[in-house]
Every structure is written in C-alpha cells, then in structure tokens.
Amino acid sequence: MLKRIKPLVYSLITIAVTILIVYFIQIATESKITNDKVVTNSNKEQVSTSQGNFKIYGSREEAITALNKLTISDADDSDYSGDVRNNLYGGWKSARKSTTRIEVLKDQSENFTVNDKNKITGGTWYIPYTGETVTYQSKEEVSKNIQIDHIVPVAYAHRHGASSWDEDKREEFYNDYGQSSIWSDGDNSDDYENVGNLIVSDSRSNIQKSDSGPSEWLPSNKDYILEYCERWVKICNAYNISITQADYDTIKGIFENA
C-alpha cells in the first residue's frame, strides 16, 4: 500500500512545485511590465473617419483652390541614394533622451508604456492607413510592426524641389510632425514649420507605399483617403513641393467626388 502511495505523493509534489514556478514567473513578468510608466494620451488628435468630410479644408472648393496653387512638374533626376539621404536630411533629431520617432509614437498613441530610458516598450495605436487599432506589449513588437511614415515621401520631395533647399529646411521637413513638435522654437515665421508630415503606419503599408505619390498608392482605409490627399496638398503648399500631373489628377478627382 505504501509503495503505491509514494509515487502518487511524488507526483502531487511535482505538480505543486511546477504550479509555484509558473506563478512566480508570472509575478516576475508582471512586475517588470508595471515598472514601465503607463501614459494615456488624452490630447491625441482624432482622425477623421468620414470620407465626405473635409477635415483640413472647409469645403470642396477650398480644397481644390489649394490644390490649384501647386506647381505641376515631372520628377527631376536628382540623386537620392542612401548616402544623399543621410547627408542631406540627417535622420531623426535627438535630444533630451528622445528622438522624433519616439515623440511621434507618443503623440499619436492611444496610450503607451515607457521605461526609465524613455524607450517605448508597448502601447496602442490607431493606424489611419488601415483603419485598425493595434496593441503591442514589447519594444521588439513596436519596432517590428510600427513605422513612422512621411506622408509626402522624402524621395518624392527631393525630386520635386527639396534638393535645392538649405540644411535647416530639409531637417525641418524630415522631422515635421505638427504643432506639438518638441523641436519647435515657438517661431512660426516660416510658412513650412510644423504642418505635420509624419504619421504612425503599419510596416506593410509603409513598405508598399515607398516613395509613391497618390496616383500610385492610396491608403487601404477608404475613410482616410480624403484626409490623406488634403494633407498632401497642405504639405506640398507649405514646403513649395511640386507634384506630377498624375498626382494632381488623382487628388482633384477625390476632392470632386467627396
């Protein structure tokens, strides 16, 4: 009888130990997560989800008037190799333990977690390009799945006027994420300052879009297409970027049918 009980006791002990180990691992994991600061973004700008609602311009007529101010031209043959991009535009600004990328992730989040080194370790974002809301719970997941897109791509801008800009204007364009920019010096004398050319994107959309204009790529989220085109017009007007005839025709058609 005793011989039969012993294996049962050993089995029960093994199960109990396993449960305790799993429990303590879970506690340790939760403790690590809660050490990160959780922030809810109550100031996040709401994205328009109505295809017929002009968000930036007050009406169809106003939007088309703004579109007609743009210069129409083909892309020039300015070199835009990796070295040119790095040398002329410089990448994300960084200061005070932050970068433009980090600030955009914070600014456009529903909520986010950040560690003591100001690194984003998770959060929830609405992706205008797809219309989806996504949540990631680790720094690795955020890096893999979330990218920051230039609405008017840098390569497109470079071939439509930006190649002749001075260093300050190129840097401003590359890092421009709107009026909430921590890089703003409070001087809005430049017409192009802080119009908002950066948006949180899923990796797939950003890769598919590449340096395309609206005639070649539009968001899969039909409810965001109108605002996307409005933002294109606003940014190109602010920075004096020309657009192709095909992009003009595409945007005008969207405005007229909204």
C-alpha positions as CSV (number, residue, x, y, z in Angstrom):
1,M,0.0,0.0,0.0
2,L,2.8,2.4,1.0
3,K,4.6,1.6,-2.2
4,R,1.6,2.7,-4.2
5,I,1.1,5.9,-2.3
6,K,4.7,7.1,-2.6
7,P,4.6,7.6,-6.4
8,L,1.3,9.5,-6.0
9,V,2.8,11.8,-3.4
10,Y,5.8,12.4,-5.6
11,S,3.5,13.3,-8.5
12,L,1.5,15.7,-6.4
13,I,4.7,17.3,-5.1
14,T,6.0,17.7,-8.7
15,I,2.7,19.3,-9.8
16,A,2.7,21.7,-6.8
17,V,6.3,22.8,-7.5
18,T,5.5,23.3,-11.2
19,I,2.5,25.5,-10.3
20,L,4.6,27.5,-7.9
21,I,7.3,28.0,-10.5
22,V,4.8,29.2,-13.1
23,Y,3.2,31.5,-10.6
24,F,6.5,33.2,-9.6
25,I,7.5,33.6,-13.3
26,Q,4.2,35.3,-13.9
27,I,4.6,37.6,-10.9
28,A,8.1,38.5,-12.0
29,T,6.9,39.3,-15.6
30,E,4.1,41.4,-14.3
31,S,6.4,43.2,-12.0
32,K,8.7,44.0,-14.9
33,I,5.8,45.4,-17.0
34,T,4.4,47.5,-14.2
35,N,7.9,49.1,-13.7
36,D,7.4,50.9,-17.0
37,K,5.4,54.1,-16.9
38,V,2.0,53.9,-18.5
39,V,0.7,57.0,-20.2
40,T,-2.8,57.7,-21.6
41,N,-2.7,60.3,-24.4
42,S,-5.7,62.5,-23.7
43,N,-4.5,65.1,-26.2
44,K,-4.4,62.8,-29.2
45,E,-5.9,64.4,-32.3
46,Q,-8.8,62.5,-33.6
47,V,-8.5,61.2,-37.2
48,S,-11.5,61.8,-39.5
49,T,-13.3,58.6,-40.5
50,S,-15.8,60.2,-42.8
51,Q,-14.9,60.0,-46.4
52,G,-17.1,63.0,-47.4
53,N,-15.9,65.3,-44.6
54,F,-13.2,67.7,-45.4
55,K,-11.1,68.0,-42.3
56,I,-8.3,70.3,-43.3
57,Y,-10.1,72.5,-45.8
58,G,-13.6,73.8,-45.1
59,S,-15.1,72.7,-48.4
60,R,-14.5,71.1,-51.7
61,E,-14.0,74.5,-53.3
62,E,-11.4,75.5,-50.8
63,A,-9.5,72.2,-51.2
64,I,-9.5,72.5,-55.0
65,T,-8.3,76.1,-54.7
66,A,-5.4,74.9,-52.5
67,L,-4.6,72.1,-55.0
68,N,-4.5,74.6,-57.9
69,K,-1.8,76.6,-56.1
70,L,0.7,73.7,-56.6
71,T,3.2,73.6,-59.4
72,I,2.8,70.7,-61.8
73,S,6.1,69.1,-62.9
74,D,7.7,65.7,-63.5
75,A,10.2,64.4,-61.0
76,D,13.7,65.7,-61.7
77,D,16.7,63.4,-61.9
78,S,18.3,64.5,-58.6
79,D,20.3,61.7,-57.0
80,Y,18.6,60.2,-53.9
81,S,20.9,57.3,-52.9
82,G,21.3,56.3,-49.3
83,D,24.3,58.5,-48.8
84,V,22.5,61.5,-50.2
85,R,19.6,60.9,-47.9
86,N,21.8,60.6,-44.8
87,N,24.0,63.5,-45.7
88,L,21.2,66.0,-46.7
89,Y,18.4,65.1,-44.3
90,G,20.3,63.7,-41.4
91,G,17.6,61.3,-39.9
92,W,15.6,61.8,-36.7
93,K,16.5,64.7,-34.4
94,S,17.6,63.6,-31.0
95,A,17.9,65.5,-27.7
96,R,16.9,65.0,-24.0
97,K,16.8,61.2,-24.2
98,S,14.3,61.5,-27.1
99,T,14.1,61.4,-30.8
100,T,11.5,62.5,-33.4
101,R,10.4,58.8,-33.8
102,I,9.8,58.4,-30.0
103,E,7.8,61.7,-29.9
104,V,5.6,60.7,-32.8
105,L,4.9,57.3,-31.2
106,K,3.9,59.1,-28.0
107,D,2.0,61.9,-29.7
108,Q,-0.2,59.6,-31.9
109,S,-0.8,56.8,-29.4
110,E,-3.9,56.0,-27.5
111,N,-1.7,55.0,-24.6
112,F,1.9,53.8,-24.3
113,T,4.4,52.4,-21.8
114,V,7.9,53.9,-21.5
115,N,10.9,52.8,-19.5
116,D,13.3,54.9,-17.4
117,K,15.4,55.4,-20.6
118,N,12.4,56.9,-22.4
119,K,12.1,53.9,-24.8
120,I,8.7,52.9,-25.9
121,T,8.0,49.4,-24.5
122,G,4.4,49.0,-25.7
123,G,1.2,50.8,-26.4
124,T,-1.9,51.1,-28.5
125,W,-2.1,53.0,-31.8
126,Y,-4.8,53.7,-34.4
127,I,-3.4,53.2,-37.9
128,P,-5.1,55.6,-40.3
129,Y,-3.8,53.9,-43.4
130,T,-5.6,50.6,-42.5
131,G,-8.3,51.8,-40.1
132,E,-7.1,49.3,-37.5
133,T,-6.2,49.8,-33.8
134,V,-3.2,47.7,-32.7
135,T,-1.7,47.0,-29.4
136,Y,1.9,45.8,-28.8
137,Q,3.4,44.8,-25.4
138,S,7.1,44.9,-26.0
139,K,9.8,47.2,-27.5
140,E,10.5,44.5,-30.0
141,E,6.9,44.2,-31.2
142,V,6.7,48.0,-31.6
143,S,9.9,48.2,-33.6
144,K,8.8,45.3,-35.9
145,N,5.2,46.4,-36.6
146,I,5.1,50.2,-36.3
147,Q,6.9,52.6,-38.6
148,I,6.8,56.3,-39.0
149,D,5.8,57.4,-42.5
150,H,6.5,60.7,-44.3
151,I,3.1,61.4,-45.8
152,V,4.9,63.2,-48.7
153,P,7.9,60.9,-49.0
154,V,11.3,62.4,-48.7
155,A,12.4,60.9,-52.0
156,Y,9.4,62.4,-53.7
157,A,10.0,65.8,-52.2
158,H,13.7,65.6,-53.1
159,R,12.9,65.2,-56.7
160,H,10.3,67.9,-56.7
161,G,12.2,70.8,-55.2
162,A,13.8,69.7,-51.9
163,S,17.2,69.0,-53.5
164,S,17.8,72.8,-53.6
165,W,16.7,73.5,-50.0
166,D,19.1,74.7,-47.3
167,E,20.0,72.4,-44.4
168,D,17.5,73.8,-42.0
169,K,14.5,73.4,-44.2
170,R,15.5,69.8,-45.1
171,E,15.9,69.0,-41.4
172,E,12.6,70.6,-40.6
173,F,10.8,68.7,-43.3
174,Y,12.3,65.3,-42.3
175,N,11.2,65.8,-38.6
176,D,8.0,67.7,-39.0
177,Y,5.2,66.0,-37.1
178,G,3.0,69.0,-36.4
179,Q,2.4,71.9,-34.0
180,S,3.1,69.7,-30.9
181,S,6.7,69.2,-32.1
182,I,9.1,69.5,-29.2
183,W,11.6,70.8,-31.7
184,S,9.6,73.9,-32.4
185,D,11.3,77.1,-31.1
186,G,7.9,78.9,-31.0
187,D,8.8,81.0,-34.1
188,N,6.3,80.2,-36.8
189,S,7.6,82.8,-39.2
190,D,8.5,80.1,-41.7
191,D,5.4,79.0,-43.7
192,Y,6.6,75.4,-43.7
193,E,7.1,74.9,-40.0
194,N,5.2,72.2,-38.2
195,V,2.5,71.4,-40.8
196,G,2.7,67.7,-39.8
197,N,4.3,65.3,-42.4
198,L,4.8,62.3,-40.1
199,I,2.2,59.6,-39.3
200,V,2.2,56.3,-37.5
201,S,1.9,53.5,-40.0
202,D,1.9,49.7,-40.0
203,S,5.1,48.3,-41.6
204,R,3.3,46.7,-44.5
205,S,1.6,49.9,-45.7
206,N,4.8,51.9,-45.3
207,I,6.8,49.4,-47.4
208,Q,4.1,49.2,-50.1
209,K,3.9,52.9,-50.4
210,S,7.6,53.5,-50.6
211,D,8.1,56.9,-52.4
212,S,4.9,56.8,-54.3
213,G,2.5,59.7,-54.9
214,P,-1.3,59.5,-54.6
215,S,-1.7,58.3,-58.3
216,E,0.3,55.2,-57.4
217,W,-0.6,54.5,-53.8
218,L,-3.5,55.4,-51.5
219,P,-4.4,54.0,-48.1
220,S,-6.4,50.8,-48.0
221,N,-8.7,52.5,-45.5
222,K,-11.2,54.3,-47.8
223,D,-12.3,56.5,-44.9
224,Y,-8.9,58.1,-44.7
225,I,-8.2,58.7,-48.4
226,L,-9.8,62.2,-48.5
227,E,-7.8,63.4,-45.5
228,Y,-4.7,61.8,-46.8
229,C,-5.0,63.8,-50.0
230,E,-5.8,67.0,-48.1
231,R,-2.6,66.5,-46.1
232,W,-0.6,66.0,-49.3
233,V,-1.9,69.3,-50.6
234,K,-1.3,71.2,-47.4
235,I,2.3,69.8,-47.0
236,C,3.2,70.5,-50.6
237,N,1.9,74.0,-50.4
238,A,3.7,74.7,-47.2
239,Y,7.1,73.5,-48.5
240,N,6.6,74.5,-52.1
241,I,6.9,70.9,-53.4
242,S,5.7,70.3,-56.9
243,I,3.5,67.3,-57.9
244,T,3.1,65.3,-61.1
245,Q,0.1,65.7,-63.4
246,A,-1.0,62.2,-62.5
247,D,-1.0,63.0,-58.8
248,Y,-2.8,66.3,-59.4
249,D,-5.5,64.5,-61.4
250,T,-5.9,61.8,-58.7
251,I,-6.3,64.3,-55.9
252,K,-8.6,66.5,-57.8
253,G,-10.8,63.5,-58.7
254,I,-11.0,62.6,-55.0
255,F,-11.9,66.1,-54.0
256,E,-14.6,66.4,-56.6
257,N,-16.2,63.2,-55.7
258,A,-16.1,63.7,-51.9
